[in-house]
């Protein structure tokens, strides 16, 4: 590069908003721009020409440069700021060099957290009036039948169903927030998983009748009582079964099965529904993600995110196989811990 162009490149490097640090092939710091000095709170005169392992341990620069983030950016907390660190090996004249790019994402993170807190607060406030409405609907449902016109009873039942759905959606939004904030609580107790599964299947079978699909359950009787949060695990099964019913057009089939494989309880929920295209399958557990085929079906895109978090909090895992237009199968693995 001629000197003019090199000078321009150096000026640009100084002006850019990203911190840049370069190591040569033997791990010596050979370049550091102004922004990197600011972000890592160290003058470059103190580090240029030194090998990473000669830098004082626990200093921001040592922490960042000893982190091999590769293609996946890593978030690091440095003196109250959150830095996104990306590194790449780059072939250079006379060998290979490693570049580190640092970005300060503290403000973005705070804005995201503020937004989520606002949504959580709003949702929480919506819950109180809804609970009051549900209380009155329950009271009406409990009235002696001849006091209420039969045609009105149908409306009341519909109001009951819709308000329950709305409450479930509110709970999902709140749990998604709790999950992000590390506040989702798992309260493990000895639990009769067999009875819990049967309950979820009975609910699923009723929903399937309404949707005009066939429902079958093949539950192994050999599942021992497990030590887990029954309420949360029931939510996982209810969500998977609910999705199977929802995403399966009329005359389809939903099948739930359970059994013990080595040290795991395995529960499978399979359907012959719309399926998920292969390119969308890897994103299916992401927060708010809904596949292209889900347009026209009600939902928040949070159920699977929460289900996965609940199962993983129990030391288990959840997997999915699907073929677009043919059907989907979710498998839940829960360790047979009886402690
Ligand atoms: P929601 O059902 O509220 O949209 P979920 O997190 O439960 O949210 O599911 C996320 C997305 O995954 C759904 O919108 C849908 O695109 C896809 N999905 C989940 N279960 C199935 C299923 N059994 N068949 C087809 N698609 C499914």
Boltz pocket constraint, residues with backbone or C-beta under 6 A from the ligand:
constraints:
  - pocket:
      binder: B
      contacts: [[A, 239], [A, 240], [A, 243], [A, 244], [A, 247], [A, 271], [A, 273], [A, 274], [A, 275], [A, 276], [A, 284], [A, 286], [A, 289], [A, 290], [A, 291], [A, 292], [A, 293], [A, 294], [A, 297], [A, 298], [A, 299], [A, 300], [A, 301], [A, 302], [A, 303], [A, 304], [A, 305], [A, 327], [A, 328]]
      max_distance: 6.0
